[in-house]
């Protein structure tokens, strides 16, 4: 699994002009599932996302996690994180998980994060979405479960 985490002051997702997910301070997470991802990958990404110390403490140092600051999370499905651009000019997405299993994995990610008593909002899986955010920092971190 791959995720792009962006520390935000606020973020929202709209589909067809309607807001479907919106948060204040927290993390905007673009989540992509690969064809070979398993439960261990999901566990790793959930744990890393909620515990990663990328929020400022009282002294302005990145020492606090999403849990420490009581932040929210907005999760947006993003199969394009598995784009292979090594050949030609059109990306290939053959390494992305098929939509059915990917949606199940995405939903389980959201459920697992919510188990930490984190308020979680989502986009709409597979939809064309407009994402707006106020990036705080900016702080943008990429996590790949294969790198553990």
ABEGO torsion letter per residue (X at the ends): XBBBBBBBABBBBBBGGBBABBBBBEBBBBBBBBAABBAAAAAAAAAAAAABBABBBAAGBBABBAAAAGBBBBBBBBAAAABBAABEABBBAAABBBAAAAAAAAAAAAAAAAAAGBBBBBBBBGBBBBBBBBBBOBBBBBBBAAAX
